[in-house]
Amino acid sequence: MKTQITDFFKNLQKEIWQKLEIADGKGKFVPDQWQREEGGGGISGILQKGNVLEKGGVNFSAVWGKMPQMLASRDNFGDGEFYATGVSIVLHPHNPFVPIIHMNIRYFEMNGGEKCWFGGGIDLTPHYVVSEDAKYFHQQLKNVCDKHHSSYYPEFKRWADDYFFIKHRKETRGVGGIFFDRLVANDEFSLEDRFAFVQSVGNSFADIYTYFMQKNKDIPFEPQNKEWQLLRRGRYVEFNLVYDAGTKFGLETDGRIESILMSLPQYASWQYNFQAQPNSQEEFTLNHLKKGIEWNDK
């Protein structure tokens, strides 16, 4: 099954490349194949200076080797040989009214399948929170989840609210999404069931994001909107470098640094003690970067 899973991730990367290139109309993903000295490798696909996307990465990897002792004890992975494969995506658009999006879906096993599980998530980080867009995004994810189990969306939505949270800012990274980890086979779900769910999440990505690309790419904006976009990108950088588990895993397993840090935007900024103007779009956004918002009810 490891081969089947790996092949799915590899093919998904190419399909997403193609759909995003069509939606962008100019940018092309440049493949960069790399090898990991300890075992495995991957293909990073980076698009830069497109019509809609300023910078985007859609990466595939399949790596293996000896589990670092730090991770074996701290994260309860156990000792032995690991195998990890998946697709990781982050897209940063030009227009401040097109949101940032992230998806990661992955498979992990220890000692030839002695222990194995799926993990991942997809979340939306708008520079400007728009209730209509957040509702659409969450409804699409709920539709995906409900095809597999009614408990998935509410459980994984709460998990995303908790995970994509910038603790030192006391704000969520965006409007959330779904997040899940260590989805193992059990009495209720087989490993094939878990894989089918992960496939559905992966296959939903391109249609969800190209909807936002087409809907928002031509909205006019002013210089102050770009300034705000750079500040929100700064928050994105803070989360990825301080809290993101995938970034930490890549660094601690001696991963390829260019691929690990492809999630960072080309430009970002930090302004001391920024205060949003009352009744502004910026204030509305800050007031909605909170856990527990039920977007489907708004």
ZIKAZI-V988684 format. One record per pair of residues at least 24 apart in sequence whose C-alpha atoms are under 7 Angstrom apart, sorted by the first residue. I is the first residue (numbers start at 1). GAP is how many residues later the second one is. Records with the same first field share a line. If there is no record, write none. Layout:
I = GAP ; GAP
This chain:
6 = 79
9 = 51 ; 77 ; 78
10 = 50
13 = 45 ; 46 ; 47 ; 74
16 = 190
19 = 187
20 = 186 ; 190
23 = 187
24 = 26 ; 27 ; 28 ; 29
25 = 26
26 = 24 ; 25
27 = 24
38 = 27
39 = 24 ; 25 ; 26
40 = 24
44 = 215
52 = 41 ; 42 ; 161 ; 165
53 = 38 ; 39 ; 40 ; 41
54 = 38 ; 39 ; 40
55 = 36 ; 37 ; 38 ; 210 ; 211
56 = 34 ; 35 ; 36
57 = 32 ; 33 ; 34 ; 205 ; 206
58 = 30 ; 31 ; 32
59 = 28 ; 29 ; 30
60 = 26 ; 27 ; 28
61 = 24 ; 25 ; 26
62 = 24
68 = 185
80 = 30 ; 31
81 = 29 ; 30
82 = 27 ; 28 ; 29
83 = 25 ; 26 ; 27
84 = 24 ; 25
90 = 173
92 = 173
95 = 122
96 = 31 ; 129 ; 130 ; 133
97 = 30 ; 31 ; 119 ; 122
98 = 28 ; 114 ; 115 ; 118 ; 119
99 = 25 ; 26 ; 27 ; 28
100 = 24 ; 25 ; 26
101 = 24
105 = 93
116 = 68
117 = 65 ; 66 ; 67
118 = 63 ; 64 ; 65 ; 66
119 = 61 ; 62 ; 63 ; 64
120 = 59 ; 60 ; 61
121 = 57 ; 58 ; 59
122 = 55 ; 56 ; 57
123 = 53 ; 54 ; 55
124 = 50 ; 51 ; 52 ; 53
125 = 48 ; 49 ; 50
126 = 48
127 = 102 ; 105
128 = 153 ; 154 ; 157
129 = 156
134 = 41 ; 161
135 = 160 ; 161
138 = 39 ; 157 ; 158
139 = 157
144 = 56 ; 57
148 = 49
156 = 24
161 = 130 ; 131
166 = 73
171 = 118 ; 119
172 = 117 ; 118 ; 119
173 = 63
174 = 115
175 = 114
230 = 37 ; 38 ; 39
231 = 37 ; 38 ; 39
233 = 32 ; 35
234 = 34 ; 35 ; 36
237 = 27
